[in-house]
Amino acid sequence: MSIFTRDVFAAAASSPHGLNVGTLADPVRLTWREVHEQAKRMAGALAAKGIGCHGSIAVLAAEAADVAPLAQAIWMRRAALTMLQQPTPRTDLAVWLDDTVRAIRMIRADVVVVGEPFLMALDHLAARAVAVCTVESMRGAGSIEPEDANEADIALRQLTSGSTGTPKAVEISHGNLAATTVAISAGLNVDVDRDVSVSWLPLSHDMGMIGFICVPMQLALEAVVLTSDQFLRRPLVWAELISRHRATLTAGPNFAYSILARVLERADPAAIDLSSLRVAINGAEPIDHRDVKSFATAGGRFGLRPSAPMPCYGLAEATLAVSFGAHEDPPIFDTVSRQAVSESRRARPAPYGADDAADVQHIVCLGLPLTGMDVRITRDGIAQGPRDIGTIELRGPAVADRYLTADGIVPLPRHDGWFDSGDLGYLDEEGRVHVCGRTKDLIIVAGKNLYPHDIERAVASVNGVREGCVIALRVDTEPEGFVVMAEVRNADEEDVRLRISRDIVARLNHHVGHPPREVRLFPAGTLPKTSSGKLRRSSARALL
């Protein structure tokens, strides 16, 4: 039996802790034992369908009360789980259906299990000759005992964030999951008797599924998981659940903390207590130091500890986590020369006291690599020294072995064991990770390296631009140009649009020394986003 499933089953047998789901007004709690008992019945339903070792199950569901026992059932049958990407209010449903069917075909799913709130997709999937069933239909089968999985069995096929028209999945093994749980537990100094986690992240996202279902299930941690639409409709519910459950651990992308900070500024400190929260992981997208500071300041009125915000670095290929900030210290921001970063590819510290100078750039420190994870910086395969910017490469037991694509298996690490993350960054003198951007998104103008997120942060500060709704894209037909796309308020007023466009050009001339080739302004709700609310840079290019 794999270490991961052994621990999951042992937790179910002995732990009083469990999974809290439902809504703020109507909560539901299942112990891990109850989750496991449901899983044994669902495993019986899978067995009745002939699904066993190396089977492939796709799941389209949002409720943790459905996903947690179903995931266990799949692993009990030694099969692999794929959480299908979920549509959002901004999604073209016809396009989503086409992309979803492509992903289902790629993973060769034996069946697609559908739960709330996606039951309307059943007929559409069946019409494409996809085998489907509902979560509820699996609850009534007879219980069976688990098969013995091994470490090399694929537990999870994680569709990557770019898996739209051309799907690709990271094949995460039982061994990878076990290694990640060890690393996360050590990195957060987890105490299973005292810690409580809270998440609203979609379970189709690796941070939501691995971080807040798999890890709590293996460690027998008390977990609170609400659906992402509850947060997106009413962000304050995140803080309210932390307060109600005296939660100690949570996580979210940078934009979510920015939103929560603004909501907390208007909230009543007498109604919410954040003093229990010791770790608030910030990851899954580029982190803006201003948003980290804003959340710390806004949360401070509610008892949030200065050390709680924890910037981190991770990716699905590393089974979620690569590095964490220190869990007992406030976040660290590296103040460097913007000119040195763009021209010399070196993060040279800025002079002391020059925090607001035009040449200063603030890069968030993402902490030391976790247990078992090796990180190095290379250029053309040659390892670099501290503060030299290059490709971030990873190696360790949590790094997956391969991708599954429509063309078959693609090895993930090279022959020497190192995996090219596709990210650009550097290590400081203490070996802490800093990320500058993605290799494929890098914009080069007049020999200078410009990072899209640096451009986007500058544009977001222009009056009238909606925060968190800016994308800078390299112009593919012109090697030295970029386009800015932004959602703006009052987008239908021509004088407002002209003023915002002029201000964006002026801001970028001052901030990065180069104007965009073009500025495209859109009304709210135009730029494509994931189900967790992150911008989809690759999909946004279609708007051009």
ABEGO torsion letter per residue (X at the ends): XBAAAAAAAAAAAABABBBBBEBAABBBBBBAAAAAAAAAAAAAAAAAAGBBBGBBBBBBBABAAAAAAAAAAAAAAGBBBBBBBBBBAABBAAAAAAAAAAAAAAAGBABBBBBOAAAAAAAAAAAAGBBBBBAAAAAABBBBBBBBBBAABBABBBBBAABBABBBBBBBBAAAAAAAAAAAAAAAGBBAAABBBBBABBAABAAAAAAAAAAAAAAGBBBBBBBAAAAAABAAAAAAAAAAAGBABBBBBAAAAAAAAAAAAABBAAABBAAABABBBBBGBBBBAAAAAAAAAAAAAAGBBAAABBBBBBBAAAGGBABBBBAABBBBBBBBBAAAAAAAGBBBBBBBGAAABAABBBBBBAEBBBBGBBBBBBBGGBBBBBGBBBBBBBBEAABBABBBBAAEBBBABBAAGBBBAGBBBBBBAAGBBBBAEBAAABBBBGGBBBBAAAAAAAAAABBGBBBGBBBBBBBAABABBBBBBBBBBGAABAAAAAAAAAAAAAAAAAAAGBBBABBBBBBBGABBBBAAGBBBAAAAAAAX
